[in-house]
Amino acid sequence: MDYLEKLKVLMKQHNLTEYKLAQKADVAQSTINSLFRKNNLPTISTLESLLTAMDMTLSEFFYDESLMKKHELEEQNLLKKWGLLTNEQKKPILQLIDLLLNNGSKN
C-alpha cells in the first residue's frame, strides 16, 4: 500500500474529509489537493502534521510488518501460544527451559 492509500484509509477511520483534515492539521487545502490529485509527495513536516491530526507518528505510519525479522515473528508466535496455555501447562515447560539452561551453563 502506498502512502496515499494509507492516508486515505486513516482519513476514513477518523471520518475526515480532505477539508476537515486540512483544518485539523493546519495545512492548506491546496496542499492536500496536490497530494491526492497530482500525486505530489508531501514534505516531511506536512506529512507529520497530517499524521499528528490523525493521532499517528511517522514511525507508526511507515512501520511494515512484512519487514519483521524471522526470529521476531517466531517470538511473537511463541508468545501467542504461551498465552493460550493454563498455568498448569506452563509449569513443565518452564521446568524444561530451566533444565536446558542449567545443562548449557555446565558445558
C-alpha positions in Angstrom: 0.0 0.0 0.0 1.5 3.4 -1.0 1.4 6.4 1.3 -1.6 8.0 -0.4 -3.7 4.8 0.1 -2.6 4.7 3.7 -3.6 8.3 4.2 -7.0 7.7 2.7 -7.5 4.7 5.0 -6.6 6.8 8.0 -8.9 9.6 6.9 -11.7 7.1 6.6 -11.0 5.7 10.0 -11.1 9.2 11.5 -14.1 10.3 9.5 -12.1 13.1 7.9 -12.7 14.7 4.5 -9.8 16.4 2.8 -11.2 19.7 4.0 -11.5 18.6 7.6 -8.0 17.1 7.6 -6.6 20.3 6.3 -8.3 22.2 9.1 -7.3 19.8 11.8 -3.7 19.5 10.6 -3.4 23.3 9.9 -2.3 22.6 6.3 -3.5 24.4 3.3 -6.3 22.5 1.5 -4.4 23.2 -1.8 -1.5 21.2 -0.4 -3.8 18.2 0.3 -5.4 18.6 -3.1 -2.0 18.4 -4.7 -1.2 15.2 -2.8 -4.3 13.4 -3.9 -5.0 14.9 -7.4 -1.5 15.4 -8.7 0.2 12.6 -6.6 2.7 15.1 -5.3 5.0 14.0 -2.5 4.4 15.7 0.8 7.2 17.3 2.8 8.1 15.5 6.0 6.7 18.4 8.0 3.4 18.3 6.0 3.1 14.5 6.4 3.9 14.8 10.1 1.2 17.4 10.5 -1.4 15.3 8.7 -0.5 12.2 10.8 -0.5 14.1 14.1 -4.0 15.2 13.2 -4.9 11.6 13.0 -3.1 10.5 16.2 -0.2 8.8 14.4 3.5 9.2 14.3 5.8 8.9 11.3 7.3 5.7 12.5 3.9 4.1 13.0 2.9 5.2 9.5 5.9 3.7 7.9 6.1 0.6 10.0 5.8 -2.5 7.8 5.0 -5.9 9.4 6.4 -7.6 6.4 9.9 -6.3 7.3 9.8 -8.1 10.7 12.7 -10.5 11.0 12.0 -14.2 11.1 13.0 -14.5 14.8 10.7 -11.7 15.7 7.8 -13.5 14.0 8.8 -16.7 15.8 8.9 -15.0 19.2 5.5 -13.3 18.5 4.0 -16.7 17.6 5.6 -18.3 20.7 4.1 -15.6 23.0 0.7 -16.0 21.4 0.8 -19.8 22.1 2.1 -19.2 25.6 -0.8 -17.0 26.3 -3.2 -19.9 25.4 -1.7 -22.3 28.0 -3.0 -22.7 31.5 -0.7 -22.2 34.5 -0.5 -26.0 34.9 0.5 -26.4 31.3 3.2 -23.8 31.7 4.9 -25.4 34.7 6.6 -28.3 32.9 7.6 -26.0 30.0 9.3 -23.7 32.5 11.0 -26.7 34.2 12.3 -27.9 30.8 13.6 -24.4 30.0 15.4 -24.2 33.3 16.8 -27.7 32.8 18.1 -26.8 29.3 19.6 -23.6 30.6 21.3 -25.3 33.5 22.8 -28.0 31.3 24.0 -25.4 28.9 25.8 -23.5 31.6 27.7 -26.6 32.8 29.4 -27.1 29.4 
